[in-house]
Amino acid sequence: MTSGTYTVGMMSSYVGLNPCPVDWLWHQTPNPFGQWKNIQLQARSPQPDMLLMYNFTSFPVPPPHRLNWFRYRKQQAQYQAGLTAMPQKLRGVPKERILFLLREPPLDEVVAKNRWFYQQAENYCAYVSGPDNDAPTPDYMPAIWYVKASFQDLNEMPPPSKQRSCSWITSGIARTENHRKRLAFLHQLRDSHLDFDLYGRGLPDSAQPQGELSNKLRGMAPYYYNLSIENYADNEWYVSEKLWDALLAWCLPIYYGGTAADKLLPPGSFLRLPSLDEKGIQFIQEVTASADAWYDAKEAIAEARQIILHKLNLMEWLSSYTQNFA
């Protein structure tokens, strides 16, 4: 630590963040080199003052006993090697300054695996959190966003010219029941002839996607409304960047998700999609028939944007956490 500034390192199991880019999240601060108040995010720092395990799930896995003797010995050796390597990965940071944030929702298909991750993280971290009640510290996920614009631009951005009614940016992932329900709803929307533009990767041709975006801002900013549909909506903790991205682009989100958003954002800054069925389709049709709802929500959207940028921001969360240090 120099001049009262804590250097924050990071490790993650996300493919795009492993190894972590030096400038990961630098776009979430108006200052150069990842500086936010009393912290500086240097993901690959060799000697950080704090270490963030951000969706890190690559813990050493003990071999199952049902293996034959040869395979068990081999995997046991790999397990021991993994345990031996962990101190080096932690870069000398003491346990009381290592934080673990899991960003995955507690879907039925992965809930047991998530519990195991929490148990492993407690061996190395003083703070272990995730957006579900199985986490040692259940909590909302601090905000990150994927619209490509500088912090300063987003902070000062007036409402852009709105040219079309509604967009939806999603993917064709279908590995869980909740993902499949979302895809089924997408096909229902197409069958209803609702006027909306669809973007994303891996989507079936039958959904009439317009393709993948390199910057989500381009698929949101020109629209009054955005369909922000989570793949999990069954607890009070989980809310993802789907909501932050839409609001930062000055869209009025038509949101399907849990109750976390109601506690974090001002009333009127998003609309609740009641269900993923005919009732939900009718709701979207009624809202998007005019721009009235967007104009009514304009001030609430402006307030929500400032909350996301300055209060829910992961950088702000990390800075606030340093108050726990002696």
C-alpha positions as MATLAB code, in Angstrom:
seq = 'MTSGTYTVGMMSSYVGLNPCPVDWLWHQTPNPFGQWKNIQLQARSPQPDMLLMYNFTSFPVPPPHRLNWFRYRKQQAQYQAGLTAMPQKLRGVPKERILFLLREPPLDEVVAKNRWFYQQAENYCAYVSGPDNDAPTPDYMPAIWYVKASFQDLNEMPPPSKQRSCSWITSGIARTENHRKRLAFLHQLRDSHLDFDLYGRGLPDSAQPQGELSNKLRGMAPYYYNLSIENYADNEWYVSEKLWDALLAWCLPIYYGGTAADKLLPPGSFLRLPSLDEKGIQFIQEVTASADAWYDAKEAIAEARQIILHKLNLMEWLSSYTQNFA';
ca = [
       0.000    0.000    0.000;
       1.346    3.420   -0.960;
      -0.028    6.846   -0.047;
      -3.173    5.336    1.505;
      -4.072    3.481   -1.691;
      -4.811   -0.246   -1.654;
      -3.774   -2.234   -4.716;
      -6.428   -4.805   -5.626;
      -5.375   -7.928   -7.501;
      -7.804  -10.346   -9.052;
      -8.135  -13.968  -10.096;
     -11.041  -15.432  -12.046;
     -12.118  -18.592  -13.813;
     -13.939  -16.709  -16.566;
     -12.296  -17.657  -19.855;
     -11.999  -14.028  -20.955;
     -10.436  -13.040  -17.635;
      -7.927  -15.865  -17.237;
      -5.273  -14.618  -17.078;
      -6.871  -11.352  -16.007;
      -6.324   -8.407  -18.355;
      -4.407   -5.597  -16.713;
      -7.177   -3.109  -17.462;
     -10.100   -5.235  -16.316;
     -12.796   -2.815  -15.098;
     -10.700    0.295  -15.702;
     -13.674    1.608  -17.677;
     -15.633    1.720  -14.384;
     -13.687    4.695  -13.039;
     -13.081    8.201  -14.404;
      -9.450    7.994  -13.298;
      -6.554    6.399  -15.195;
      -4.954    3.067  -14.303;
      -7.931    1.657  -12.391;
      -7.949    4.257   -9.609;
     -11.143    4.697   -7.571;
     -10.991    6.650   -4.317;
      -8.527    4.711   -2.109;
      -8.089    1.640   -4.332;
      -6.288    0.860   -7.552;
      -7.359   -2.205   -9.511;
      -4.278   -3.937  -10.869;
      -5.619   -7.406  -11.607;
      -2.215   -9.006  -12.214;
      -0.238   -7.196   -9.538;
       2.387   -9.600   -8.123;
       2.038   -8.163   -4.596;
      -1.432   -6.665   -4.127;
      -2.795   -5.419   -0.806;
      -6.149   -7.100   -1.477;
      -7.115  -10.009   -3.693;
     -10.513  -10.460   -5.311;
     -11.522  -13.991   -6.278;
     -14.076  -12.984   -8.890;
     -16.111  -16.021   -9.881;
     -13.022  -18.100   -9.218;
     -14.056  -21.761   -9.327;
     -10.747  -23.453  -10.206;
     -10.097  -24.909   -6.772;
      -8.133  -28.161   -6.483;
     -10.558  -31.075   -6.709;
      -9.902  -34.251   -4.682;
     -10.232  -37.474   -6.671;
     -13.313  -39.642   -6.184;
     -12.611  -42.894   -4.332;
     -14.417  -44.995   -6.940;
     -11.458  -44.694   -9.335;
      -9.113  -47.615   -9.862;
      -5.817  -47.490   -7.963;
      -3.715  -46.105  -10.842;
      -6.111  -43.302  -11.757;
      -6.697  -42.455   -8.100;
      -2.960  -42.098   -7.453;
      -2.572  -39.914  -10.550;
      -5.456  -37.595   -9.669;
      -4.398  -37.496   -6.022;
      -0.986  -36.255   -7.119;
      -2.650  -33.583   -9.275;
      -4.817  -32.569   -6.328;
      -1.813  -32.223   -4.021;
       0.007  -30.215   -6.678;
      -3.003  -27.902   -6.929;
      -3.055  -27.366   -3.172;
       0.677  -26.643   -3.186;
       0.229  -24.069   -5.986;
      -2.557  -22.118   -4.265;
      -0.299  -19.968   -2.012;
       1.560  -18.739   -5.081;
      -1.737  -17.871   -6.791;
      -2.756  -15.915   -3.701;
       0.434  -13.827   -4.045;
       1.149  -13.551   -0.349;
      -2.103  -11.763    0.494;
      -3.311  -12.695    4.007;
      -6.671  -14.411    4.338;
      -8.317  -11.387    5.959;
      -7.756   -9.419    2.742;
      -8.947  -12.011    0.247;
     -12.541  -11.679   -0.975;
     -14.614  -14.189   -2.919;
     -17.573  -13.111   -5.060;
     -19.557  -15.743   -6.938;
     -21.745  -14.271   -9.642;
     -23.659  -17.396  -10.662;
     -27.369  -17.781   -9.885;
     -28.416  -20.769   -7.765;
     -30.044  -22.700  -10.586;
     -31.198  -26.193   -9.653;
     -28.602  -27.717  -11.966;
     -25.639  -26.027  -10.243;
     -26.695  -25.341   -6.659;
     -24.688  -28.263   -5.225;
     -21.620  -27.171   -7.149;
     -22.019  -23.585   -5.909;
     -22.142  -24.825   -2.309;
     -18.857  -26.656   -2.858;
     -17.258  -23.489   -4.257;
     -18.314  -21.573   -1.137;
     -16.832  -24.259    1.093;
     -13.528  -24.200   -0.753;
     -13.391  -20.402   -0.776;
     -13.726  -20.300    3.008;
     -10.346  -22.034    3.239;
      -8.647  -19.017    1.675;
     -10.946  -15.990    2.070;
     -12.238  -13.903    4.957;
     -15.271  -12.765    2.958;
     -17.253  -15.242    0.854;
     -20.395  -13.989   -0.858;
     -22.821  -14.833   -3.612;
     -26.373  -13.989   -4.666;
     -28.040  -16.879   -2.862;
     -28.869  -18.032    0.636;
     -26.307  -20.856    0.580;
     -23.470  -18.319    0.534;
     -21.769  -17.613    3.881;
     -22.664  -13.952    3.237;
     -25.678  -13.707    0.907;
     -25.637  -10.373   -0.884;
     -26.324   -8.569   -4.133;
     -23.642   -8.676   -6.775;
     -21.828   -5.332   -7.072;
     -22.512   -3.770  -10.447;
     -20.370   -4.280  -13.497;
     -21.506   -3.293  -16.978;
     -20.733   -4.304  -20.523;
     -21.676   -1.203  -22.484;
     -18.448    0.088  -23.998;
     -18.122    3.727  -23.057;
     -15.926    5.634  -20.670;
     -17.152    6.325  -17.162;
     -17.102   10.040  -17.905;
     -19.188    9.585  -21.051;
     -21.765    7.460  -19.240;
     -21.879    9.840  -16.282;
     -22.541   12.870  -18.489;
     -24.508   11.130  -21.255;
     -27.855   12.818  -21.979;
     -30.726   10.704  -23.278;
     -29.728    9.691  -26.817;
     -31.997    9.989  -29.809;
     -34.485    7.146  -29.636;
     -35.331    5.733  -33.027;
     -36.894    2.325  -32.429;
     -39.207    0.771  -29.895;
     -37.646   -2.294  -28.284;
     -34.579   -4.519  -28.321;
     -33.484   -7.724  -26.634;
     -29.871   -8.864  -26.295;
     -29.607  -12.482  -25.219;
     -27.993  -15.786  -26.166;
     -29.027  -19.199  -27.378;
     -27.665  -21.002  -24.294;
     -29.984  -23.887  -23.407;
     -28.068  -25.904  -20.819;
     -30.563  -25.416  -17.972;
     -34.342  -25.513  -17.652;
     -34.451  -21.749  -17.023;
     -32.454  -21.083  -20.191;
     -34.854  -23.249  -22.146;
     -37.860  -21.392  -20.729;
     -36.353  -18.116  -21.864;
     -35.801  -19.467  -25.373;
     -39.357  -20.771  -25.476;
     -40.598  -17.298  -24.529;
     -38.469  -15.819  -27.309;
     -40.227  -18.048  -29.841;
     -43.596  -17.066  -28.397;
     -42.682  -13.410  -28.887;
     -41.785  -14.045  -32.518;
     -45.030  -15.916  -33.082;
     -46.943  -12.952  -31.628;
     -45.394  -10.666  -34.302;
     -44.208   -8.209  -31.661;
     -41.950   -5.563  -33.193;
     -38.551   -5.876  -31.504;
     -34.935   -6.237  -32.605;
     -33.016   -9.267  -31.379;
     -29.234   -9.401  -30.932;
     -26.913  -12.000  -29.476;
     -24.774  -15.057  -30.043;
     -25.787  -18.647  -30.658;
     -29.420  -17.811  -31.346;
     -31.441  -20.093  -33.624;
     -32.235  -18.756  -37.087;
     -35.932  -19.246  -36.352;
     -35.681  -16.429  -33.773;
     -34.641  -13.999  -36.551;
     -31.598  -12.560  -34.777;
     -29.755   -9.616  -36.274;
     -26.388  -10.946  -35.092;
     -23.872  -10.463  -32.316;
     -22.842   -7.008  -31.094;
     -19.306   -5.895  -30.268;
     -20.781   -3.107  -28.108;
     -24.130   -3.601  -26.373;
     -24.644    0.157  -26.310;
     -25.389    0.103  -30.041;
     -28.198   -2.378  -29.491;
     -29.742   -0.416  -26.628;
     -29.165    3.336  -26.856;
     -31.375    3.888  -29.967;
     -34.311    2.060  -28.308;
     -36.934    3.253  -25.845;
     -37.311   -0.166  -24.232;
     -35.109   -3.174  -23.587;
     -36.213   -6.666  -22.605;
     -33.996   -7.458  -19.609;
     -34.775  -11.065  -18.787;
     -32.694  -12.875  -16.182;
     -32.112  -16.621  -16.308;
     -33.011  -16.761  -12.606;
     -35.793  -14.889  -10.820;
     -36.475  -16.859   -7.650;
     -34.661  -15.116   -4.808;
     -34.040  -11.695   -3.286;
     -30.337  -11.454   -4.205;
     -29.735  -12.138   -7.864;
     -29.623   -9.263  -10.346;
     -27.165   -9.023  -13.217;
     -25.710   -6.618  -15.751;
     -28.790   -7.059  -17.944;
     -30.468   -4.355  -15.888;
     -27.429   -2.082  -15.478;
     -26.604   -2.126  -19.202;
     -30.132   -1.201  -20.236;
     -30.381    1.700  -17.803;
     -26.942    3.065  -18.640;
     -28.091    3.127  -22.281;
     -31.112    5.190  -21.199;
     -33.562    2.395  -21.967;
     -36.581    1.684  -19.820;
     -36.020   -1.987  -18.954;
     -38.926   -4.391  -19.125;
     -37.450   -6.592  -16.442;
     -37.996  -10.209  -15.486;
     -36.049  -11.123  -12.376;
     -36.072  -11.417   -8.597;
     -36.822   -8.746   -6.006;
     -33.242   -7.487   -5.593;
     -33.784   -4.779   -8.184;
     -36.680   -3.300   -6.197;
     -34.356   -2.704   -3.229;
     -31.460   -1.281   -5.229;
     -33.120    1.047   -7.743;
     -35.674    3.857   -7.481;
     -39.347    3.129   -8.160;
     -40.335    3.635  -11.768;
     -36.837    3.132  -13.205;
     -37.872   -0.222  -14.694;
     -41.074   -2.098  -15.455;
     -41.848   -5.561  -14.112;
     -42.573   -8.211  -16.728;
     -45.209  -10.302  -14.933;
     -44.432  -13.671  -16.522;
     -42.901  -15.486  -19.468;
     -46.180  -16.414  -21.137;
     -49.133  -14.871  -22.959;
     -49.738  -12.466  -20.082;
     -46.159  -11.240  -20.381;
     -46.450  -10.856  -24.140;
     -49.606   -8.784  -23.747;
     -47.831   -6.570  -21.199;
     -44.928   -5.941  -23.599;
     -47.299   -5.196  -26.454;
     -49.184   -2.624  -24.403;
     -46.036   -0.885  -23.119;
     -44.185   -0.747  -26.431;
     -47.213    0.487  -28.384;
     -46.061    4.031  -27.546;
     -43.111    5.846  -25.970;
     -45.269    7.212  -23.129;
     -43.885    4.895  -20.454;
     -40.304    5.883  -21.332;
     -41.080    9.589  -21.038;
     -42.853    8.997  -17.722;
     -39.785    7.130  -16.407;
     -37.134    9.525  -17.697;
     -36.284   11.124  -14.333;
     -36.251    7.761  -12.538;
     -33.902    6.347  -15.189;
     -31.567    9.310  -14.692;
     -31.517    8.671  -10.928;
     -30.950    4.938  -11.400;
     -27.989    5.591  -13.704;
     -26.247    7.639  -11.029;
     -26.880    4.942   -8.411;
     -25.367    2.292  -10.693;
     -22.329    4.387  -11.575;
     -21.517    5.715   -8.119;
     -23.044    3.415   -5.481;
     -23.534   -0.090   -6.904;
     -20.260   -0.032   -8.859;
     -17.902   -2.911   -7.957;
     -15.070   -0.399   -7.612;
     -17.049    1.507   -4.990;
     -17.856   -1.763   -3.217;
     -14.166   -2.695   -3.055;
     -13.265    0.746   -1.765;
     -15.936    0.554    0.939;
     -14.685   -2.885    2.019;
     -11.303   -1.434    2.999;
     -13.044    0.174    6.003;
     -12.914   -3.321    7.549;
      -9.115   -3.228    7.595;
      -7.322   -2.322   10.796;
];
